Amino acid sequence: MAVLGFHHAAISTPDIDRLVAFYKDLFGFETAYEDAWDPGVEAYDRMMALEGTAARIVMLRTGNSFLEFFQFSSPEPKPQVGDRPVVDHGITHICIAVDDAVAECARLEAAGLRLHTPPESDPSAVRGTYARDPDGNVVEILEVNDEGHPLAFSNRALAAVWAAGE
């Protein structure tokens, strides 16, 4: 088996344009791919174990990872009710790595991001907090200053190459 690494997470949204703009404008993500399909594409139906799927899709890129958004028009999606607590089963959050959590959180909060709390610190040189995107999904803002910390990117030079798309 040759696992290459984490590729992407996906979020279903009622307003794909709003969510794409949010992640592009506030976090600097770039559009990597866009597509749409109408009902009757059996391959999508089989893959998703649904019937009559139709959706728009946008895949954003940041560094060496992607974030995918779906706006389904069929079948009718159930709306998210309020801010889903992170203790509920399912995906709890996505995490955005930053160089300065305090500065980024101030910038993001000024742009309308709802922080749960100011960035918290612990003795191991990790600082971060949770916030909510426009759909109420939880986004973690994380700063790791100690290259020896288990959560640090193990090779910053390689991460820079991936970010540059090389």
Secondary structure, 3 states (H helix, E strand, C coil): CCCCCCCEEEEECCCHHHHHHHHHHHHCCEEEEEEEECCCCHHHHHHHCCCCCEEEEEEEEECCEEEEEEEEEECCCCCCCCCCCCCCCCCCCEEEECCCHHHHHHHHHHCCCEECCCCEEECCCEEEEEEECCCCCEEEEEEECCCCCCCCCCCHHHHHHHHCCC
